[in-house]
Amino acid sequence: MNSSVSLDQLHAHLAQWGLRSFSSDADYFAWQRATLSAEDLNRLTAQVERKRSGARQDEMAFYDLTAEPHILPVLYSQRYEYFMEIGSRVLSRIAPAGTVLDFGCGVGILTTFYARHSPETQFVGIDRSPRSIAVAQSKATELGLTNVRFECLDVDVEVLRGSYDRIIATHALVQAEQDPGIPSRDWTTFERARDESQQAAFEQRIGIDVRLDQLSEMLSPGGWMVIFEKTRQLARRVPFQRALARRGLQVIELPELIRYRLVEEVSDDGPFYVMQQGSAGPLAWDEEPEPDAGVPFNRTMLRSVPHDPQDPDIPLYENHWPSAQRVWESLADRLVQQEETRRESDGRQLHVELGSAEGLVYLYCANTFDQRQLIVVEPNRRAELASYYGEILSS
Ligand SMILES: C[S@@+](CC[C@H](N)C(=O)[O-])C[C@H]1O[C@@H](n2cnc3c(N)ncnc32)[C@H](O)[C@@H]1O
């Protein structure tokens, strides 16, 4: 964070927006019930559902609704920790910029925070939700900010102009949260083919093609782009990063995954990217799966979970993470007894295999959306794995 700005100031800023931090979901829902009517909640639920369709009008209607004065504090408080995590990180990357664009600024909760604490910098916040922009502008006036202005503009259909030393896009570029991304070449690898038409289709589907084209054009020489979107799964992360790289962007900091609490869930989100245009520096784009919690296969300490005599179903070894692939590859004397590879209705390739290795019996399951599962049991439990093998294939 900007050395002179403390997290307390970010808390105070959020409080000025009427946001509250909650110690429990129950507290949150009590406040929500006391503040919003059943009709408000029905409208919100219906609008969230419509937003899922990905249609532009539905998305805009959702953000317009959330900007209503009595809804805004309650709804945006769900993201209190998000604002703390992102607000602090972005602010510390602003100085010494002269000009900053906050794309998809929403109601301007973070834009006004950055502007307050970087008085020498000129900020522009843009968003296509007219109500959000009206709220942002009126809050900036209320806070006496003269170094920020807001514009209502849809980057998908209107041309953006200007040159900025920092371009920020946090939870703004990628609205298509359900898009699975692109599959790996086949079930044996996490690698994605370099297929231009598949990449272009992905960018178009989730709407980042035009957005990134426009934003990257406006970055001033030596300027930084700071991006934080929901692109954590490898199948989304790889094509998203390739989209950034295609616009000449290179990471200048190690991308960071950020964990924060929402109401009723914890989000492992991001990565948080800080990038510059130009030739590749010492940091390369990472297309590997994240390090995971899968334990190594150690022949002498086979049970990855403590053996529980009350639960005889526990296998000798189990790994449900991408690292299961390395373990499966390293199994000695692997002998496949049954296997099937097929294409599922959603296009993914699925492979299931039952075999023996190291005097034990294993089941390995892998698909082209990076899911892996390896189970190893004693030879006398082969029938159990055989039945699981059948279950996977029939499901
Ligand atoms: C989840 S809000 C994020 C707000 C803010 N960036 C934050 O971090 O809290 C996403 C915003 O992006 C805006 N947005 C999405 N697509 C846009 C586009 N093509 N042009 C302008 N704004 C857009 C939406 O209207 C919405 O207000």
The ligand as an SDF file (V2000), in Angstrom:
LIG
                    3D

 27 29  0  0  0  0  0  0  0  0999 V2000
  -18.2070   -6.4990  -10.6480 C   0  0  0  0  0  0  0  0  0  0  0  0
  -18.2580   -4.8410  -11.1740 S   0  0  0  0  0  0  0  0  0  0  0  0
  -16.6540   -4.3740  -10.6520 C   0  0  0  0  0  0  0  0  0  0  0  0
  -16.5330   -2.9850  -10.1770 C   0  0  0  0  0  0  0  0  0  0  0  0
  -15.1540   -2.5760   -9.7080 C   0  0  0  0  0  0  0  0  0  0  0  0
  -14.1640   -2.6950  -10.7550 N   0  0  0  0  0  0  0  0  0  0  0  0
  -14.7040   -3.3410   -8.4810 C   0  0  0  0  0  0  0  0  0  0  0  0
  -13.5870   -3.9000   -8.4930 O   0  0  0  0  0  0  0  0  0  0  0  0
  -15.4310   -3.3640   -7.5000 O   0  0  0  0  0  0  0  0  0  0  0  0
  -18.0450   -4.9650  -12.9500 C   0  0  0  0  0  0  0  0  0  0  0  0
  -18.3480   -3.6750  -13.6800 C   0  0  0  0  0  0  0  0  0  0  0  0
  -17.8430   -3.7650  -15.0260 O   0  0  0  0  0  0  0  0  0  0  0  0
  -18.7430   -3.0370  -15.8460 C   0  0  0  0  0  0  0  0  0  0  0  0
  -18.5600   -3.4400  -17.2520 N   0  0  0  0  0  0  0  0  0  0  0  0
  -18.6110   -4.7030  -17.7520 C   0  0  0  0  0  0  0  0  0  0  0  0
  -18.4340   -4.6800  -19.0920 N   0  0  0  0  0  0  0  0  0  0  0  0
  -18.2560   -3.3860  -19.4360 C   0  0  0  0  0  0  0  0  0  0  0  0
  -18.0350   -2.7360  -20.6790 C   0  0  0  0  0  0  0  0  0  0  0  0
  -17.9830   -3.4150  -21.8170 N   0  0  0  0  0  0  0  0  0  0  0  0
  -17.8780   -1.3860  -20.7010 N   0  0  0  0  0  0  0  0  0  0  0  0
  -17.9490   -0.7030  -19.5360 C   0  0  0  0  0  0  0  0  0  0  0  0
  -18.1810   -1.2550  -18.3230 N   0  0  0  0  0  0  0  0  0  0  0  0
  -18.3260   -2.5850  -18.2660 C   0  0  0  0  0  0  0  0  0  0  0  0
  -20.1020   -3.4190  -15.2950 C   0  0  0  0  0  0  0  0  0  0  0  0
  -21.1100   -2.4990  -15.6720 O   0  0  0  0  0  0  0  0  0  0  0  0
  -19.8320   -3.4260  -13.7930 C   0  0  0  0  0  0  0  0  0  0  0  0
  -20.1670   -2.2270  -13.1750 O   0  0  0  0  0  0  0  0  0  0  0  0
  1  2  1  0
  2  3  1  0
  2 10  1  0
  3  4  1  0
  4  5  1  0
  5  6  1  0
  5  7  1  0
  7  8  2  0
  7  9  1  0
 10 11  1  0
 11 12  1  0
 11 26  1  0
 12 13  1  0
 13 14  1  0
 13 24  1  0
 14 15  1  0
 14 23  1  0
 15 16  2  0
 16 17  1  0
 17 18  1  0
 17 23  2  0
 18 19  1  0
 18 20  2  0
 20 21  1  0
 21 22  2  0
 22 23  1  0
 24 25  1  0
 24 26  1  0
 26 27  1  0
M  CHG  2   2   1   9  -1
M  END
$$$$
